[in-house]
Amino acid sequence: MTQDSHGVTSPTKFISGYIKRYKTRFAAAAFWSILFVIVPMQVPILTGALIDGIHGKHVKIFGLIELHDSHKEVILAVFLGMVIIALLYGLAAYFRTTSVARVSRHIVVEIRKQLVQKLTALSLDRHQNLGSGELLNRAVLDTGTMRPFIENTFIKTSTNLIRIIYPVSMLFVLNPFLALLASSVLPVQWIITRQLQKKLHAASRKQRGTQSRLTALIKENLDGVETVQTSNAERFVVEKISRQAEKLESDQMATKKYAGMISATVWIMTSIGLALVWWQGGSMVVSERMTVGSLVAFTGFAVFIYRPSRRFTNLINIYQKGVVAAERIQEILKTPSSVEDQPNAPPLRVDRGAIEFRNVSFAYTDKNVLSGICLNIEPCTLTAIIGRNGSGKSSLLKLIVRLYDPTEGQVLIDDQNVRTVQLESLRSQIAVVPQSSIIFNGTVSENVRLSRPDATEKEVEEACETAGVLKFVAKWQKGLDTQLGVGGISPSGGEIQRIAIARAIIKKPKILLLDEPSSALDSESESSLAETLAELKSNMTIMLVSHRPKIIRNADKCIVIDCGRIVPETLGSTIQDIRNLAYLDNMKEI
């Protein structure tokens, strides 16, 4: 396969791989597309026959049906021919439209599915580097652009060949001299449009990049609309988005400019070709070397030759957009995740749930986050991780579930390096409650089941009761079947956090990781959660990042992290020991 320096396969090769999976449907689409194109091309023959027949000339339709001097015979033959053409054309139009749409839909759905699968498996650092807005563009807009690209570039390729080959052949049958004259403009046209096409591709790629940045900017500000409003930054945001929108308009104008130049070139050259045909053809009719009907038929076929060229501007626009979209989609599909399974990785076997950090260091790009972490977490214990903001507490939890891999050292669960076991088996036995939990569009029950879709109604209720969800859901008319998100109820921060906790509990994990789970909870809910965690630790190992005294009061030990390192004096300490450390005088939360 032909690939560029980034490992991206040429768009033609890329799509051809999908077309092979739908050979039969592709062949059917090609057949009906060819019939759709070739049937109306018989109209010039019938038109020429009608004109010559009316003028008393000898007529031979399709070289098979020979008609003599009967006007009625010619008119009837032409009438019946047009009826047959109309019926065939209507039939071909229907089946062409449906068969082409079916093939392109299947391919686009498959590409979009693969892209979404890749995005959901892609490591967090890749998501952060690319940005959610950019990835959204590629998953929705770029895949959507692929459909007209597939239909016009691949499925209709065979029809485009027929559009050229058949009428050109007929031109040479009717009059070789005029055929050469009509075709003489095509090489010049091809050379000019080829050069413009390269510039159009560069402009199209630049435009799509600008569009992605605009989408990312708008999404970023919509996600942070509360901060924008409370910061009185509306004007600044609007001006920033407007500048990017103006840049997009400028890039779109550059694309339109090259498309317009291609269109102008095509129309000028084909019009010159048609003028040459009329000039010489008209002279032949006057000198009786050609009949009027033959000239009309010849002109009709010349128009069929020029029609694909005149449609070229629209097709080349679709093609260039498709090429750019295919390249951008492949860039994501070819992007390696920094967190992947090793070849033949065994599943994780968790018997006890002991966690060990063995001289672990971690850095985000050029920022060092953790250094030389050596830590043992005993199974079925509750360990509280304490530290100032930015000290590396959350990163510690993310390394356990392999959202990132350590720069140095090892994270082990029951003496198994998490980097060497199957990622799916690792995450299936660990539940995480992140600092900023997310609620998805759907019912409360569906949100709780996210981590375990096969959970029964009873198990959902038990998890919700343990997490304190039933207390507020009971006030809603539909209870656990209440719709959340768009078109439904918008839960408060505390309610979202409790649903997230229920989502973690229903998984029945061997290890439970919580990152500031009580940040949005009231005092009563916080005490209830502390009691729940005290009960859960008998069956699972729990690590908890928090500063709140109520939530960590039942911790078996508390560990302080400062500037990416564990404060040695805190190893194995209780919350009271932590309070007594002079090192933590300024940490008033504790």
Backbone hydrogen bonds, N-H to C=O, Kabsch-Sander energy under -0.5 kcal/mol:
donor,donor_aa,acceptor,acceptor_aa,energy
4,D,8,V,-1.7
7,G,4,D,-1.9
9,T,7,G,-0.5
10,S,2,T,-1.8
14,F,10,S,-2.5
15,I,11,P,-2.5
16,S,12,T,-2.2
17,G,13,K,-1.5
18,Y,14,F,-0.6
18,Y,15,I,-0.9
19,I,15,I,-2.2
20,K,16,S,-1.9
21,R,18,Y,-1.1
22,Y,19,I,-1.8
23,K,20,K,-0.8
26,F,22,Y,-2.5
27,A,23,K,-2.6
28,A,24,T,-2.1
29,A,25,R,-2.3
30,A,26,F,-2.4
31,F,27,A,-2.4
32,W,28,A,-2.3
33,S,29,A,-1.9
34,I,30,A,-2.4
35,L,31,F,-2.3
36,F,32,W,-2.2
37,V,33,S,-1.5
38,I,34,I,-2.8
39,V,35,L,-2.1
41,M,37,V,-0.5
42,Q,39,V,-1.8
43,V,40,P,-1.6
46,L,42,Q,-1.7
47,T,43,V,-2.8
48,G,44,P,-2.7
49,A,45,I,-2.3
50,L,46,L,-2.4
51,I,47,T,-2.2
52,D,48,G,-2.5
53,G,49,A,-2.5
54,I,50,L,-2.4
55,H,51,I,-1.5
56,G,53,G,-1.5
57,K,52,D,-3.1
59,V,67,L,-2.1
61,I,65,I,-3.1
63,G,60,K,-0.6
64,L,61,I,-2.1
65,I,61,I,-2.4
66,E,64,L,-0.8
67,L,59,V,-3.3
67,L,65,I,-0.6
71,H,69,D,-0.8
74,V,70,S,-1.9
75,I,71,H,-2.6
76,L,72,K,-2.6
77,A,73,E,-2.2
78,V,74,V,-2.7
79,F,75,I,-2.5
80,L,76,L,-2.7
81,G,77,A,-2.3
82,M,78,V,-2.4
83,V,79,F,-2.0
84,I,80,L,-2.3
85,I,81,G,-2.3
86,A,82,M,-2.6
87,L,83,V,-2.4
88,L,84,I,-2.5
89,Y,85,I,-2.8
90,G,86,A,-2.4
91,L,87,L,-2.2
92,A,88,L,-2.8
93,A,89,Y,-2.7
94,Y,90,G,-2.0
95,F,91,L,-2.2
96,R,92,A,-2.6
97,T,93,A,-2.0
98,T,94,Y,-2.3
99,S,95,F,-2.3
100,V,96,R,-2.4
101,A,97,T,-2.0
102,R,98,T,-2.1
103,V,99,S,-2.0
104,S,100,V,-2.4
105,R,101,A,-2.4
106,H,102,R,-2.0
107,I,103,V,-2.1
108,V,104,S,-2.6
109,V,105,R,-2.7
110,E,106,H,-2.0
111,I,107,I,-2.6
112,R,108,V,-2.9
113,K,109,V,-2.4
114,Q,110,E,-2.4
115,L,111,I,-2.4
116,V,112,R,-2.6
117,Q,113,K,-2.5
118,K,114,Q,-2.3
119,L,115,L,-2.6
120,T,116,V,-2.6
121,A,117,Q,-1.3
122,L,118,K,-1.3
124,L,403,L,-0.7
126,R,123,S,-0.8
127,H,123,S,-1.6
128,Q,124,L,-2.6
129,N,125,D,-2.1
130,L,126,R,-2.3
131,G,127,H,-2.9
135,L,131,G,-1.9
136,L,132,S,-2.3
137,N,133,G,-2.0
138,R,134,E,-1.8
139,A,135,L,-2.1
140,V,136,L,-2.0
141,L,137,N,-0.8
142,D,137,N,-2.4
143,T,138,R,-0.7
144,G,140,V,-1.7
145,T,141,L,-2.1
146,M,142,D,-0.9
147,R,143,T,-0.5
147,R,144,G,-0.9
149,F,145,T,-1.2
150,I,146,M,-2.9
151,E,147,R,-2.5
152,N,148,P,-2.5
153,T,149,F,-2.3
154,F,150,I,-1.8
155,I,150,I,-2.0
156,K,151,E,-1.2
157,T,154,F,-1.2
158,S,154,F,-0.5
160,N,156,K,-2.3
161,L,157,T,-1.9
162,I,158,S,-1.8
163,R,159,T,-2.6
164,I,160,N,-1.0
164,I,161,L,-0.5
165,I,161,L,-3.4
166,Y,162,I,-1.6
168,V,164,I,-2.0
169,S,165,I,-2.4
170,M,166,Y,-2.2
171,L,167,P,-2.3
172,F,168,V,-2.0
173,V,169,S,-1.7
174,L,170,M,-2.5
175,N,171,L,-3.2
179,A,175,N,-2.1
180,L,176,P,-2.2
181,L,177,F,-1.9
182,A,178,L,-2.9
183,S,179,A,-2.0
184,S,180,L,-1.0
184,S,181,L,-0.5
185,V,182,A,-0.5
186,L,183,S,-1.2
188,V,184,S,-0.5
189,Q,185,V,-2.1
190,W,186,L,-2.5
191,I,187,P,-2.1
192,I,188,V,-2.0
193,T,189,Q,-2.5
194,R,190,W,-2.1
195,Q,191,I,-1.4
196,L,192,I,-1.9
197,Q,193,T,-2.2
198,K,194,R,-1.2
199,K,195,Q,-1.2
200,L,196,L,-2.2
201,H,197,Q,-2.1
202,A,198,K,-1.8
203,A,199,K,-2.1
204,S,200,L,-2.6
205,R,201,H,-2.3
206,K,202,A,-2.0
207,Q,203,A,-2.3
208,R,204,S,-2.3
209,G,205,R,-2.0
210,T,206,K,-2.1
211,Q,207,Q,-2.4
212,S,208,R,-2.1
213,R,209,G,-2.0
214,L,210,T,-2.0
215,T,211,Q,-2.3
216,A,212,S,-2.5
217,L,213,R,-2.2
218,I,214,L,-2.5
219,K,215,T,-2.7
220,E,216,A,-2.4
221,N,217,L,-2.0
222,L,218,I,-2.2
223,D,219,K,-2.7
224,G,220,E,-1.4
225,V,222,L,-1.3
228,V,224,G,-2.3
229,Q,225,V,-2.6
230,T,226,E,-2.7
231,S,227,T,-1.6
232,N,229,Q,-1.3
233,A,228,V,-2.8
237,V,233,A,-2.6
238,V,234,E,-2.8
239,E,235,R,-2.4
240,K,236,F,-2.1
241,I,237,V,-2.7
242,S,238,V,-2.6
243,R,239,E,-2.2
244,Q,240,K,-1.6
245,A,241,I,-2.5
246,E,242,S,-2.6
247,K,243,R,-1.8
248,L,244,Q,-2.1
249,E,245,A,-2.3
250,S,246,E,-2.2
251,D,247,K,-2.4
252,Q,248,L,-2.6
253,M,249,E,-2.2
254,A,250,S,-1.7
255,T,251,D,-1.9
256,K,252,Q,-2.7
257,K,253,M,-2.2
258,Y,254,A,-1.8
259,A,255,T,-2.2
260,G,256,K,-2.8
261,M,257,K,-2.1
262,I,258,Y,-2.1
263,S,259,A,-2.4
264,A,260,G,-2.7
265,T,261,M,-2.3
266,V,262,I,-2.4
267,W,263,S,-2.4
268,I,264,A,-2.4
269,M,265,T,-2.4
270,T,266,V,-2.5
271,S,267,W,-2.0
272,I,268,I,-2.1
273,G,269,M,-2.2
274,L,270,T,-2.3
275,A,271,S,-2.3
276,L,272,I,-2.2
277,V,273,G,-1.8
278,W,274,L,-2.4
279,W,275,A,-2.4
280,Q,276,L,-2.5
281,G,277,V,-3.0
282,G,278,W,-2.4
283,S,279,W,-1.4
284,M,280,Q,-1.9
285,V,281,G,-2.1
286,V,282,G,-2.2
287,S,283,S,-2.0
288,E,285,V,-1.4
289,R,284,M,-2.9
290,M,284,M,-1.0
295,L,291,T,-2.0
296,V,292,V,-2.6
297,A,293,G,-2.6
298,F,294,S,-2.7
299,T,295,L,-2.9
300,G,296,V,-2.3
301,F,297,A,-2.0
302,A,298,F,-2.3
303,V,299,T,-2.4
304,F,300,G,-1.7
305,I,301,F,-1.7
306,Y,302,A,-2.3
307,R,303,V,-2.2
309,S,305,I,-0.7
310,R,306,Y,-2.6
311,R,307,R,-2.0
312,F,309,S,-0.8
315,L,311,R,-2.3
316,I,312,F,-3.5
317,N,313,T,-1.7
318,I,314,N,-2.2
319,Y,315,L,-2.9
320,Q,316,I,-2.7
321,K,317,N,-2.2
322,G,318,I,-2.4
323,V,319,Y,-2.7
324,V,320,Q,-2.4
325,A,321,K,-2.6
326,A,322,G,-2.9
327,E,323,V,-2.3
328,R,324,V,-2.4
329,I,325,A,-2.6
330,Q,326,A,-2.3
331,E,327,E,-1.9
332,I,328,R,-1.2
333,L,329,I,-2.4
334,K,330,Q,-2.7
335,T,332,I,-0.9
340,E,338,S,-0.5
345,A,342,Q,-1.6
350,V,348,L,-0.6
351,D,349,R,-0.7
355,I,377,I,-2.1
356,E,412,L,-2.7
357,F,375,L,-3.2
358,R,356,E,-0.6
358,R,410,Q,-3.0
359,N,357,F,-0.8
360,V,373,I,-2.6
361,S,408,E,-2.0
362,F,370,L,-2.2
364,Y,367,K,-2.5
365,T,363,A,-0.8
366,D,364,Y,-0.8
367,K,364,Y,-3.2
368,N,366,D,-0.6
369,V,362,F,-2.8
370,L,362,F,-2.2
371,S,564,G,-2.9
373,I,360,V,-3.1
374,C,372,G,-0.5
375,L,357,F,-2.0
377,I,355,I,-3.6
378,E,376,N,-0.6
381,T,378,E,-0.6
383,T,381,T,-0.6
383,T,542,I,-2.7
384,A,382,L,-0.5
384,A,557,K,-2.4
385,I,544,L,-3.3
386,I,384,A,-0.5
386,I,559,I,-3.3
388,R,561,I,-0.5
391,S,388,R,-1.7
396,L,392,G,-1.4
397,L,393,K,-1.2
398,K,394,S,-2.0
399,L,395,S,-1.6
400,I,396,L,-0.8
400,I,397,L,-0.6
401,V,397,L,-1.4
403,L,398,K,-2.7
404,Y,398,K,-1.0
407,T,361,S,-1.9
408,E,361,S,-2.0
410,Q,358,R,-1.7
412,L,356,E,-3.0
413,I,416,Q,-2.4
414,D,354,A,-2.4
416,Q,413,I,-1.3
417,N,415,D,-0.5
418,V,411,V,-2.5
420,T,417,N,-2.0
421,V,418,V,-0.5
422,Q,346,P,-2.4
426,L,422,Q,-2.0
427,R,423,L,-2.5
428,S,424,E,-1.6
429,Q,425,S,-0.6
429,Q,426,L,-1.1
430,I,427,R,-0.7
431,A,511,I,-2.4
433,V,513,L,-2.7
437,S,435,Q,-0.7
442,G,484,L,-1.5
444,V,482,T,-1.2
445,S,480,L,-2.6
447,N,443,T,-2.0
448,V,444,V,-2.1
449,R,445,S,-2.3
450,L,447,N,-0.6
451,S,448,V,-0.7
452,R,449,R,-1.5
455,A,452,R,-1.9
460,V,456,T,-2.1
461,E,457,E,-2.4
462,E,458,K,-2.5
463,A,459,E,-2.3
464,C,460,V,-2.4
465,E,461,E,-2.5
466,T,462,E,-2.4
467,A,463,A,-2.1
468,G,465,E,-0.8
469,V,464,C,-3.0
470,L,464,C,-1.0
472,F,468,G,-0.5
472,F,469,V,-0.8
473,V,469,V,-2.3
474,A,470,L,-1.8
475,K,472,F,-0.9
476,W,473,V,-1.7
479,G,476,W,-1.2
481,D,478,K,-2.3
482,T,479,G,-1.7
484,L,442,G,-3.2
485,G,489,I,-1.8
488,G,485,G,-2.3
489,I,483,Q,-2.9
496,I,492,S,-2.5
497,Q,493,G,-2.0
498,R,494,G,-1.9
499,I,495,E,-2.1
500,A,496,I,-2.2
501,I,497,Q,-1.8
502,A,498,R,-2.3
503,R,499,I,-2.2
504,A,500,A,-1.6
505,I,501,I,-2.5
506,I,502,A,-2.4
507,K,504,A,-0.6
508,K,505,I,-2.1
510,K,429,Q,-1.8
511,I,429,Q,-1.6
512,L,541,T,-3.1
513,L,431,A,-2.9
514,L,543,M,-2.7
515,D,433,V,-2.8
516,E,514,L,-0.7
516,E,545,V,-2.9
519,S,516,E,-1.4
521,L,518,S,-1.3
526,E,522,D,-2.3
527,S,523,S,-2.0
528,S,524,E,-2.1
529,L,525,S,-2.4
530,A,526,E,-2.1
531,E,527,S,-1.8
532,T,528,S,-2.1
533,L,529,L,-2.7
534,A,530,A,-1.7
535,E,531,E,-1.6
536,L,532,T,-2.6
537,K,533,L,-1.9
538,S,535,E,-1.1
539,N,536,L,-2.3
540,M,536,L,-0.9
541,T,510,K,-2.5
542,I,381,T,-3.1
543,M,512,L,-2.5
544,L,383,T,-3.1
545,V,514,L,-3.1
546,S,385,I,-1.4
546,S,544,L,-0.7
551,I,548,R,-0.5
552,I,548,R,-1.4
553,R,549,P,-0.6
553,R,550,K,-0.5
555,A,552,I,-1.7
556,D,382,L,-2.6
557,K,382,L,-1.3
558,C,573,S,-3.8
559,I,384,A,-2.8
561,I,386,I,-3.0
562,D,565,R,-3.1
564,G,391,S,-1.4
565,R,562,D,-1.6
567,V,560,V,-2.7
570,T,567,V,-2.5
571,L,568,P,-1.4
573,S,558,C,-0.7
573,S,570,T,-2.4
578,I,574,T,-2.0
579,R,575,I,-2.0
580,N,576,Q,-1.5
581,L,577,D,-0.6
581,L,578,I,-1.1
584,L,581,L,-1.5
585,D,582,A,-1.9
587,M,584,L,-1.5
588,K,586,N,-1.6
590,I,587,M,-1.4
